[in-house]
């Protein structure tokens, strides 16, 4: 009888842990959305994605390169902390990059260095952690085609709406001329 009670208690404990972990992840993302700083990151064209990888839109960003004091101080793959400002057109621009976590600013992003020049131009390319926008499976194919099509037209503005807080980011939406890509796909499907 004692052994049966222990098994039941262990089962209940394991079940609670399995519920706690996803609930905590959801709560953390919602907290970022509710109290983080929202930025618009202008996107640029990408090569078509591999359909084997899943149902998402692959995003590249125009504002992912910045000047540094000395390129020899940086290495590809290094963890960095990036702070942003909003330009006059409303899009995010890199304000500062540091190897150390800012203590006086909650609106920074933890990212990795993707490329460092070796020619004295002192430029770094940042790999943002929000390059995939997942959608409902039945709509993702339409969204990817639409996104790639509008990227060719230079008169159309596409951007990702990203909320940043204390190193973390949540990609809220992808917009085409201010309209959610999900709404644009709905228009195509109907």
ZIHUSUL-V278730 format. One record per backbone hydrogen bond with DSSP energy under -1.0 kcal/mol. NH is the residue of the N-H (numbers start at 1). CO is the residue of the C=O. Records with the same first field share a line. If there is no record, write none. Layout:
BEGIN
NH = CO, CO
END
This chain:
BEGIN
5 = 1
6 = 2
7 = 3
8 = 4
9 = 5
10 = 6
11 = 7
12 = 8
13 = 9
14 = 10
15 = 11
16 = 12
17 = 13
18 = 14
19 = 15
20 = 16
21 = 17
23 = 19
24 = 20
25 = 21
26 = 22
27 = 23
28 = 24
29 = 25
30 = 26
31 = 27
32 = 28
33 = 29
34 = 30
35 = 31
36 = 32
37 = 164
39 = 162
41 = 160
43 = 158
44 = 60
53 = 50
56 = 54
57 = 133
59 = 131
62 = 42
64 = 62
66 = 124
68 = 122
73 = 70
74 = 71
77 = 113
78 = 75
80 = 111
81 = 98
82 = 109
83 = 96
85 = 93
87 = 91
90 = 87
92 = 40
93 = 85
95 = 83
96 = 83
98 = 81
108 = 106
109 = 82
110 = 167
111 = 80
112 = 127
113 = 78
114 = 125
115 = 125
117 = 123
124 = 66
125 = 115
126 = 64
127 = 112
133 = 57
135 = 55
139 = 136
140 = 136
143 = 139
144 = 140
145 = 141
146 = 142
147 = 143
148 = 144
149 = 145
150 = 146
151 = 147
156 = 153
159 = 175
160 = 41
161 = 173
162 = 39
163 = 170
164 = 37
165 = 168
166 = 106
167 = 108
168 = 165
170 = 163
172 = 161
173 = 161
175 = 159
176 = 179
177 = 157
179 = 176
181 = 174
184 = 180
185 = 181
186 = 182
187 = 183
188 = 184
189 = 185
190 = 186
END
